[in-house]
Amino acid sequence: MFTTKRNIVLSIIFSLITCGIYMLYWTVKLNDELVYINRDNETNPTSGIMVLLFSIITCGIYSIYWNYKMGVRCNQIKEDNGNLEIIFLLLSIFGLGIIPLCIMQDIENNSLDDLNF
């Protein structure tokens, strides 16, 4: 699995320019990369494509659950007992789903620096 450091500002700009299509791609890639980084703590993780399909089928309800689960995963990666899952859940409920993606990308970029990927 190849993980990539992404520029958060460019990812937001690409998401706005493509009317959210890049955000879907970003979600799939971010899910797969964070699962790879945190592969020891979960037995049967959901793939990025399945996250996208479940989100489309449930009209976005699954993405709220996914944001919660990614908050738990990000806390495990940071080895922190923070409240990221609650923050991600509230932001996604209020329609600000791009903010958790930015935080997840920042955590991934920092962990890639620490792990020397």
C-alpha positions in Angstrom: 0.0 0.0 0.0 1.4 3.4 -1.0 0.5 6.3 1.3 0.7 9.9 0.1 1.2 13.2 1.9 -1.4 15.5 0.5 -1.6 19.3 0.7 -4.8 20.0 2.6 -5.4 23.4 1.0 -5.1 22.0 -2.5 -7.4 19.1 -1.6 -10.1 21.6 -0.4 -9.6 23.7 -3.6 -9.9 20.6 -5.8 -13.0 19.6 -4.0 -14.6 23.0 -4.6 -13.5 23.2 -8.2 -14.9 19.7 -9.0 -18.1 20.2 -7.0 -17.3 17.5 -4.5 -16.1 14.8 -6.9 -12.5 15.1 -5.6 -13.8 14.9 -2.1 -15.3 11.5 -2.8 -11.9 10.3 -4.2 -10.1 11.9 -1.2 -12.5 10.0 1.2 -11.8 6.7 -0.5 -8.0 7.2 -0.5 -7.9 8.6 3.1 -9.9 5.6 4.4 -7.6 3.1 2.8 -4.4 4.9 3.9 -5.5 5.4 7.5 -6.6 1.7 7.7 -3.1 0.8 6.4 -1.3 3.0 9.0 -3.6 1.6 11.8 -3.7 -2.0 10.5 -2.9 -3.7 13.8 -5.9 -2.3 15.7 -8.8 -3.6 13.5 -9.6 -7.1 12.3 -12.0 -6.4 9.3 -11.9 -2.8 8.2 -14.2 -1.4 5.5 -12.5 -0.5 2.2 -12.7 3.0 0.8 -14.9 1.9 -2.1 -17.3 0.2 0.3 -17.5 3.4 2.3 -18.4 5.3 -0.8 -21.0 2.8 -1.9 -22.6 2.6 1.6 -22.7 6.4 1.8 -24.4 6.7 -1.6 -26.9 3.9 -0.8 -27.8 5.4 2.6 -28.0 9.0 1.2 -25.1 10.1 3.5 -26.1 8.5 6.7 -23.2 6.0 6.6 -20.8 8.9 6.1 -21.8 10.2 9.6 -21.0 6.8 11.1 -17.8 6.6 9.1 -16.7 10.0 10.4 -17.3 8.7 14.0 -15.3 5.5 13.3 -12.4 7.5 11.7 -12.3 9.7 14.8 -11.7 6.5 16.9 -9.1 5.4 14.4 -7.3 8.8 14.4 -7.2 8.7 18.2 -5.6 5.3 18.0 -3.0 6.5 15.5 -2.2 9.5 17.6 -2.1 7.3 20.7 -4.4 9.8 22.3 -7.6 9.5 24.3 -9.1 12.6 22.8 -12.6 13.3 21.6 -12.0 13.3 17.8 -14.9 10.9 17.2 -17.4 13.3 18.9 -16.0 16.3 17.0 -16.1 14.4 13.7 -19.6 13.2 14.4 -20.9 16.7 15.2 -19.2 18.3 12.3 -20.6 15.7 9.9 -24.2 16.0 11.3 -24.1 19.8 10.8 -22.9 19.4 7.2 -19.2 20.3 7.6 -17.8 17.0 6.5 -14.8 18.5 4.8 -13.4 19.6 8.2 -13.0 16.1 9.5 -11.3 15.1 6.2 -8.8 18.0 6.7 -8.1 16.9 10.3 -7.7 13.2 9.2 -5.3 14.3 6.4 -3.3 16.3 8.9 -3.0 13.3 11.3 -2.0 11.1 8.3 0.6 13.6 7.2 2.0 13.8 10.7 2.1 10.0 11.2 3.8 9.6 7.8 6.5 12.0 9.1 6.9 10.0 12.3 6.9 6.6 10.5 9.2 7.9 7.7 7.0 6.6 4.8 
